[in-house]
Amino acid sequence: MKANNFNHNWKFWEITNSFALNWAPPADARVLDLPHDAMIEIPQDPEARSGANTGYRKGGIYSYSKTLQVNDPGRNYILKIEGAYMNAFVYVNGQLAGKRPFGYTVFYVPLNKYLNFGQENEIRIQVRSGAEPNSRWYPGTGLYRDVFLLESGPQFIKPDSLQIRTLSIPGQTNPQMPGSTDARIRVSSVIAVSDPDREYTLEAVIFDADGNQTASRLVRLEKSPTKDSSAEAYLPDLFTLYPAEVELSVPSPCLWNVDTPYLYTCRLALKDSAGKELDSHTDSFGLRTLSLSPEEGLKVNAKPVKLRGACIHHDSGMLGSRTYEEVQIRQILKLKEAGFNAIRCSHNPAAPALLRACDKVGMYVMDEAFDIWVRHKSDYDYGMYFDEWWEADIESMVKDAFNHPSVLMYSIGNEIPEIGTPQGEEITQKLCSKIKSIDETRYTLAAVNGIFSVGDQMGQIVSDVAADLKEQGRSDGNVNDFMAFMHAYMNDMVCHPIVDATISVPFRHTDIAGYNYMGHRYSIEHDLHPERVIVGSESGIGDIASDWPMILQLPYAIGDFCWTGWEYLGEAGIGAPNYNNGSNPFGNAQFPLQISGTGSIDITGYRLPMSFYREIVFGLRKDPYIAVKDPVHYGEGLITNPWIISDAIGSWSWSEYTGKPVVIEVYSDSEEVELLKNGVSLGRKPAGSNCRFITQFETTYEPGTLTAVSYAGGEETGRCEISSPGEQLFLSLTEEPVYADSLPAFEYPAPAPAQSAPLAGQPVSGIGQSFSGIGQSTPGIDNTINQYFEGKAPLSSANFDSASFAEKMKTEYEASSIRAKEFSEQLKASYLSGNVGKPELILDLKDSSLLQQSGAAADGTSAGGNSSDAADLAGSGDAAGSGDAAGSGDAAGSGEAAPANAAEAYEPMFFEGQDVPDPQIRFIEIEIVDEYGILATDRDSVIHLKIDGEARMLAFGSADPKPSYNYNETTTRTWLGRAQLIIAKPADAAVSVITVTTESGLERTIEI
């Protein structure tokens, strides 16, 4: 279906009286563009019912209204809403047309039944998040993702039904294609038709990353009606649904993985028997296979992979929950630069924009469904709706993720308290079965916290562990502070037999066992459960030094996901530093704190010391890293918890503490490190894994330079240097890359030499086989990421020039019209004589121009496809609509001239028909630095913003955990010397001038 951008010019207002008789929008309704988050616009409130959970921000009841005029009742109109938090109700002309209680899944709403054709229609969407608390983190509220208006004729490809499976890749043993250099794929979909008596064909065309057609095939639609539960809600009895399937070979394929995220495009076109195009759908995909076993672990394209994972929430920091693809691309690039190769979408399905970013940049994904089943974690959360809506939401998550090669696995839930009960087992089985019924190519897991799952048996576990500790002389057996005991002896508790028995219940039904904070079980797991594959679905920074070496060593342990890779709003203060005058090791949240304090990267995208520490533990960084513990709290005694082991920052800028004691941390995986202050050695100390990769030095603060040097075998292996800034400071404004236009230029492997494809009529694939070859993983991350951020690597367009490509196709098509007609007549004659599909027919055709478009060369060898595909496309029994319909390889039927939309039919766009393009999102880094660019982290300042031009401010602020920004304010304060400006700028707008000034009179301008 044609997808029209529906983000622009919505009226927005808060509903203060749900029983108001006046349905019309109020006169003072704001006009805005989506995505939109109403929650981030409301100033923090210490009385907010959700408190620290949402960072002291409140939900509400809001309306979005937009008008639509359509004139043709023969067209279909469906609204696609990618995310609305929460309890969304969709009205058309005041009539309820659809609803969705869950705030995180894509859903569709049919409009035709309620439309007045030829007149103006009102589309209104209400969100109701005012019943609080309804979330354990910051959810935002409103239409915070994209909205599209889908349209088509009466016969169309059902939205969300296109699925592309990689059946085999070169190098995998395939008895029917031994030694093949082709990849084999299956393209399937569901076709909705209002006239089931007509004949239909389906054409699949595959394009490579440069826009070149590599394969195509046309097949007749088989008339075997199917049921589709997701369609029944918005395609009632008006349509008959038919499954459709096409198999193709992709020659000399480039495979997708995180180091070479190569994407193909599939364009699926529904046609009538005369070749007229009725509908189309285009999606990107990657060629890759997966395998999993306790003996060999996880393999991608037959090569072992260990997941260096980061848990992330769905918010966008200062933007609230607003979701833009540029923001997602930036986030994934920066996570990858920090050494991560996987993300966990915690604890809700990923946004479509996030999955596209992971596909393009190269990042593995654990997509997660729920944080709640039938037992609540907040008073008004999704537990109120789970029983009635879980199936629709699982279906939406899986179908939306299906064509994204980045997605490896689905988590059915996070730390579900009831998961070990009989009802929990039943739900586990239902969820896994539902996922497998839609997507059998990926793996399922549950992210289980053993302590949270044992319920009333916790007392027995604590008693047993306390007694064991007393017997071993490790404790006096008293449990005076339950939280402190939990933190100190978690490793002992998760290995208790009651925990083992409880967590074994769900793992009878999942492919993978997800362990939250249970790393102490890794080494014993295989002896207890030799069939089990495990992943650290959530872990704290304090555990990575011991967990990661085990993950590398144990084949059945496939990776670790830290909490968290990126700082997020809500759960405020769970990772905030707390010192010996505090009693709670799990944070000390107080208004107006709004962030969790657990991120490896802050909410503006700036790397924090723990991200470098983790990179060193991963073995990806050889240079040491220097961080300085906060001298304000020198000697107070930091209380650690799973998410905080240090309060250090990577700076030597402490001008108020000259001559006062300070503790310096050096992170290194070498044997020893030496620290020098202003060239004078402070000594050498042991480093590496025996010291949990952290070595401490104590000295006094003096302005100048700290240098850390690492050694192995007495030889220097790396060094790091940080300096204090000078007295004269400057304001620096730096624009980041335009993420909408550019991605790193990855070096893709050269394609394998082309190999002749089997002739028509011969077997071409072994479908449904599973493979598990042996291979080696590529260590580290692609160096082009680092070069990209340093400005050394060239930038390449993420999309080819589709307009030029379409024009080229049209020109070539029209030039071959005479040959097409002649070719079609030959095919018609051959069809009537029963010769269709015979190899000699293909070999007799000397002029190959048309055949090359259809995927075969004149000699029957592969030219973007194979001759069996060409035979189908050329009018075989599969492709022909009837005995006298030629169904040739182009859009013409029986030799007719090309239709007017021939060029458009070949334009491989991800979304077709965007009427108003969204603006570009631009990021400007603001820093207070000296003349050498050294950041003055202790010289924060109030800063003011002025924008001249069409650019519009989206956010202006810093990573200050006690925020100094609110919606639409042009004054903020730097934090550790930094702030960030995020703007939206129309792509065709003139230059805008951005001016930032400080309270001390510094000023800087930049043109965007």
C-alpha positions, 0 to 999 in steps of 0.5 A, spaced: 500 500 500 502 507 498 504 510 505 503 517 506 507 521 511 501 523 516 505 527 521 504 534 519 499 539 522 495 536 528 491 540 533 493 538 540 490 539 546 489 536 553 482 533 555 480 536 562 473 534 561 471 527 558 464 528 558 464 535 554 458 535 549 462 539 544 466 535 540 470 540 536 477 542 537 478 548 542 480 554 539 486 554 543 488 548 540 496 547 538 498 545 531 504 541 531 508 535 527 509 528 530 512 525 533 510 528 539 511 527 547 506 531 551 510 529 558 516 532 556 513 539 556 510 539 563 515 541 568 517 536 573 512 536 579 515 533 586 507 531 587 507 527 581 504 520 582 509 516 579 515 520 583 522 517 581 519 512 576 518 517 571 523 522 573 517 526 577 513 527 570 506 526 569 501 523 564 494 526 562 489 525 557 490 528 550 487 529 543 490 529 537 486 531 531 487 532 523 482 533 517 482 528 511 479 529 504 478 523 500 474 522 494 474 515 491 470 510 495 473 505 491 480 506 494 482 503 501 484 507 507 488 505 513 491 508 519 498 506 521 500 508 528 507 506 530 506 508 537 501 511 542 502 511 549 497 509 552 490 507 551 489 510 544 482 511 542 482 512 534 475 516 532 473 518 525 468 523 524 466 522 532 466 514 531 470 509 534 474 506 529 480 502 533 484 502 540 490 500 543 492 499 550 499 498 549 503 504 548 509 500 544 506 496 538 504 498 531 497 498 530 492 499 524 485 502 523 481 501 517 477 508 515 473 507 510 467 505 514 467 511 517 469 516 512 464 521 508 467 521 501 468 527 497 467 531 504 472 533 510 473 528 515 476 528 522 481 523 524 482 524 532 486 520 536 486 520 544 491 518 549 489 516 556 495 516 561 492 520 566 491 513 571 498 513 574 503 510 576 502 506 569 510 505 568 516 503 572 520 508 567 519 514 563 514 512 558 512 519 555 505 520 553 502 521 546 503 520 539 511 519 540 512 515 533 510 516 526 503 515 523 502 513 516 496 513 512 496 507 507 492 507 501 490 502 495 485 500 490 480 494 492 486 489 491 492 489 495 498 486 499 496 486 506 500 491 511 505 487 515 505 481 511 511 481 507 516 476 510 523 475 507 526 468 509 534 467 508 533 459 506 541 458 504 547 462 503 554 460 500 558 455 504 552 452 507 551 444 505 545 444 500 544 437 497 540 440 491 545 446 490 552 443 491 557 448 491 552 454 489 555 461 490 547 463 490 543 465 496 536 462 496 530 466 499 523 466 500 518 472 499 511 471 502 505 475 503 498 475 504 494 478 499 487 481 500 482 481 494 475 484 494 474 480 487 476 473 488 474 470 481 479 474 478 486 471 476 492 475 480 500 474 479 505 476 484 512 479 482 518 479 487 524 484 484 530 484 488 535 490 488 542 490 491 545 496 495 546 500 489 539 499 486 541 494 481 536 489 480 539 482 482 533 477 481 526 477 480 520 472 479 513 472 477 508 467 480 500 466 479 496 467 486 494 460 488 487 461 491 487 458 497 484 462 502 487 463 509 486 466 516 490 472 519 488 474 526 491 480 525 487 482 519 480 480 522 480 487 526 481 491 520 479 487 514 472 484 516 468 480 511 470 485 505 476 481 503 478 474 501 485 473 504 490 469 500 497 467 502 502 468 496 510 465 496 515 466 491 522 463 491 528 466 488 536 466 488 540 472 489 547 471 485 554 472 489 550 475 495 553 480 500 551 477 507 549 482 513 552 482 519 554 487 524 561 488 521 558 489 514 551 491 514 549 490 507 542 491 505 538 489 499 531 491 497 525 487 495 519 490 491 513 486 491 508 487 486 500 485 485 498 485 478 492 482 474 492 477 469 494 482 464 500 485 467 497 491 470 500 493 477 494 493 482 499 494 489 506 494 491 510 494 497 517 495 498 522 493 504 529 492 506 532 486 508 539 482 509 541 475 507 543 472 514 542 465 517 542 463 525 544 457 528 544 455 536 547 450 540 550 449 547 556 446 544 557 451 539 553 457 542 550 462 537 552 463 530 551 468 525 552 466 517 556 460 520 561 464 524 561 464 532 558 471 535 559 473 542 554 478 544 557 485 547 550 487 549 547 494 552 540 494 555 537 501 552 530 504 554 526 507 549 526 515 550 531 520 547 533 523 553 532 531 552 527 529 547 523 525 551 520 519 548 519 522 541 522 517 536 526 520 530 530 515 525 536 520 525 536 520 533 536 512 533 542 512 528 546 516 532 545 512 538 546 506 535 553 509 532 555 511 538 554 505 542 558 501 536 563 506 537 563 504 545 564 497 543 557 494 543 555 489 538 548 488 540 542 492 544 536 489 548 530 493 547 528 493 554 522 492 556 518 493 550 518 492 543 523 496 539 520 502 534 521 501 527 526 507 526 530 503 531 530 497 527 532 500 521 537 504 524 540 497 527 540 494 520 543 500 517 549 501 522 550 494 524 547 492 531 544 485 533 537 486 537 534 482 542 527 485 541 523 484 548 515 484 549 513 485 556 515 488 563 508 485 565 504 479 564 498 478 569 501 481 576 502 488 576 508 492 577 505 499 577 498 500 579 495 502 572 500 498 568 499 493 562 497 488 567 490 490 566 490 489 559 495 483 558 490 477 558 486 480 552 491 483 548 498 479 549 496 476 542 495 482 538 501 485 541 506 479 540 503 479 533 505 486 532 512 485 535 514 479 531 511 482 524 514 488 525 521 485 526 521 480 521 525 483 515 530 486 520 536 482 519 539 485 526 533 482 530 536 475 533 531 473 538 525 475 542 524 476 549 517 474 552 518 478 558 522 481 563 523 479 571 516 476 571 514 475 578 509 469 576 513 466 571 515 460 575 508 458 577 503 453 573 500 459 570 506 462 568 508 456 565 502 456 561 503 463 559 510 462 557 508 456 552 503 460 549 507 466 548 513 462 545 508 458 540 505 464 538 512 467 536 514 461 532 507 460 529 509 467 525 517 467 525 520 460 526 527 463 524 529 466 530 530 464 538 525 466 544 528 467 551 525 470 558 529 475 562 529 471 568 531 474 575 531 468 580 530 472 586 524 476 583 521 469 581 521 465 587 516 469 591 514 467 598 520 462 598 524 468 599 524 467 606 527 460 606 532 462 601 535 468 605 535 463 612 539 458 608 544 462 605 545 466 612 546 459 615 551 457 610 555 464 611 555 463 618 557 456 618 563 458 613 565 464 617 563 469 612 557 472 616 554 472 623 548 470 620 544 476 622 540 479 617 539 486 619 538 490 613 535 486 607 537 490 601 544 490 604 544 483 605 541 482 598 546 486 595 552 483 598 550 475 597 546 475 591 551 470 588 550 465 593 542 466 593 541 465 585 545 458 586 540 456 591 536 449 589 529 453 590 531 458 585 534 453 580 527 449 580 523 455 579 527 458 573 527 451 570 520 452 569 520 457 563 526 455 560 523 448 558 519 452 553 524 457 551 530 457 546 535 461 550 535 462 558 535 469 559 539 471 566 538 477 570 544 478 575 545 471 575 552 471 572 555 466 578 551 461 575 554 461 569 560 456 570 555 451 574 550 451 569 552 446 564 553 441 569 546 442 571 542 443 565 547 441 559 541 442 554 541 450 556 544 456 552 544 462 556 545 469 555 546 475 561 540 478 559 541 484 564 547 485 568 551 490 572 557 494 571 560 491 577 559 484 574 562 484 567 570 483 570 568 476 572 562 475 567 565 476 561 571 471 561 566 466 563 562 468 557 568 467 552 570 461 555 563 457 555 560 456 548 553 455 551 554 462 554 552 467 548 553 474 551 552 479 556 547 485 556 549 491 561 544 495 565 544 500 561 548 502 555 545 509 554 542 513 560 535 514 560 529 518 564 526 515 569 527 510 575 531 516 577 537 515 582 537 507 582 545 508 580 546 515 583 552 515 588 551 514 595 556 515 600 557 512 607 552 517 610 546 513 606 543 507 608 540 504 601 545 501 596 540 502 591 540 509 590 538 516 593 533 519 588 530 526 590 526 531 586 528 534 581 533 528 579 530 525 573 535 520 570 537 513 572 544 514 573 546 507 570 548 509 563 555 508 560 553 513 555 549 519 558 543 522 555 546 527 550 551 521 547 557 523 551 561 517 553 562 516 561 568 512 564 564 506 565 563 505 557 571 505 556 572 500 562 567 495 559 571 496 552 577 494 556 574 488 559 571 486 552 578 486 550 577 492 544 581 497 547 589 497 548 590 504 551 589 505 558 583 510 561 584 515 566 578 517 571 578 521 577 574 520 583 570 526 585 574 529 590 568 533 593 566 526 597 574 524 598 574 519 604 566 518 605 566 511 602 562 510 596 556 505 597 556 500 591 551 497 587 550 493 581 550 499 577 555 503 580 562 501 582 565 508 581 563 516 581 569 518 577 569 522 571 574 522 565 577 529 567 583 533 570 579 539 571 578 541 579 581 548 580 577 548 587 581 542 589 588 544 588 593 541 593 587 537 596 587 529 596 584 525 590 584 518 588 585 516 580 583 510 577 586 507 571 583 502 567 587 497 563 587 490 561 595 490 561 600 487 566 601 493 570 600 501 569 604 507 571 601 514 572 605 520 571 603 527 574 606 533 570 612 528 568 613 525 575 612 518 576 607 516 581 609 509 581 607 502 577 602 498 580 599 491 578 593 491 573 589 487 568 584 482 570 587 480 577 585 487 579 578 487 576 581 492 570 582 497 575 588 500 579 588 506 583 593 511 585 592 517 590 595 524 590 593 531 590 590 535 585 595 540 581 593 543 574 597 540 569 597 533 565 596 526 568 599 520 563 598 513 564 602 508 561 601 500 560 606 495 560 606 487 558 612 483 559 616 490 561 614 493 554 609 499 553 603 497 550 599 503 550 598 510 554 593 515 555 593 522 557 588 528 560 590 535 562 587 541 566 584 547 561 588 553 561 585 560 564 582 563 558 576 559 555 572 559 549 565 557 547 565 551 542 559 549 537 560 543 533 555 540 528 555 533 528 554 529 521 547 529 518 545 522 520 539 522 515 543 523 509 550 519 511 552 513 514 560 510 515 562 507 508 563 500 510 568 495 506 564 490 504 567 483 501 568 482 494 562 478 491 564 471 489 565 469 482 558 468 478 556 461 477 551 458 472 544 457 475 541 450 474 537 450 467 529 451 468 525 445 470 531 443 474 531 443 482 534 449 484 534 449 492 534 445 498 528 448 502 527 447 510 534 445 511 538 447 517 546 448 517 551 449 522 558 450 519 564 452 523 567 459 522 571 464 526 568 471 528 571 478 526 574 481 533 573 488 535 568 493 531 569 496 524 574 501 524 570 505 520 566 507 525 572 510 529 574 514 523 567 516 521 567 520 528 574 523 527 572 525 520 577 521 516 572 516 513 568 518 507 561 518 508 556 515 503 549 515 501 544 510 505 540 510 499 541 510 492 538 515 487 531 512 486 529 517 481 535 516 476 534 509 477 527 509 475 528 514 469 533 509 467 528 503 468 523 507 464 528 508 458 530 501 457 523 499 458 521 503 452 527 502 448 525 494 448 518 495 447 518 492 440 522 486 442 517 485 448 512 484 444 515 479 439 518 476 445 511 476 448 508 473 442 513 467 442 511 466 449 504 465 447 505 460 442 510 456 446 505 456 452 499 454 447 504 448 444 506 446 451 513 448 451 513 453 456 519 452 461 523 448 457 531 449 457 531 450 449 526 456 449 531 460 453 537 458 449 534 459 443 532 467 445 538 471 442 536 478 444 537 478 452 536 485 454 529 483 456 531 477 459 536 480 463 531 485 466 527 479 468 533 475 471 536 471 466 542 471 461 540 469 454 545 463 455 541 461 461 546 463 466 545 467 471 544 475 470 541 477 477 537 471 477 537 464 474 534 461 468 528 458 472 526 464 475 526 467 468 522 461 465 517 463 471 517 470 469 517 469 462 510 466 462 510 459 465 504 455 468 506 459 474 506 466 471 501 466 466 494 468 468 490 464 463 492 460 457 492 466 452 495 471 457 502 472 456 505 474 462 511 476 460 517 479 464 515 486 464 509 490 466 506 489 459 501 483 458 500 480 451 505 485 448 502 491 450 506 497 451 509 499 458 504 502 462 504 509 464 507 507 471 512 503 469 518 507 472 514 508 478 513 501 479 521 500 479 522 505 484 525 502 490 523 506 496 522 504 503 516 508 504 512 510 498 508 517 497 511 521 502 507 527 501 510 532 506 517 530 508 519 530 515 525 535 517 532 533 518 534 532 525 541 536 527 545 535 533 550 541 535 555 540 541 556 546 545 562 545 550 566 550 554 574 549 552 581 552 552 585 554 546 587 547 545 580 544 546 581 541 553 574 541 556 573 545 562 568 540 566 568 545 572 567 551 569 559 550 568 555 556 565 548 558 564 547 559 556 542 562 552 540 560 545 538 564 539 536 561 532 535 566 526 532 562 520 527 556 519 530 551 524 526 549 530 529 548 537 527 541 539 531 540 545 536 545 549 540 542 555 545 538 558 546 531 561 545 534 568 541 529 572 537 535 576 535 538 569 536 545 568 531 545 561 524 545 560 520 545 554 521 551 549 526 554 554 532 558 550 536 558 557 539 552 560 546 550 564 552 546 561 553 540 565 561 538 566 562 543 561 557 541 556 550 542 553 547 540 547 542 543 542 537 539 537 534 542 532 529 540 526 530 543 519 526 543 513 531 539 508 530 545 503 530 551 508 535 556 507 541 557 512 539 558 519 544 562 524 545 559 531 548 563 536 549 561 543 552 566 549 554 564 556 553 569 562 560 571 562 559 574 555 562 568 551 559 568 544 559 563 538 555 562 532 554 557 527 550 556 520 546 550 519 
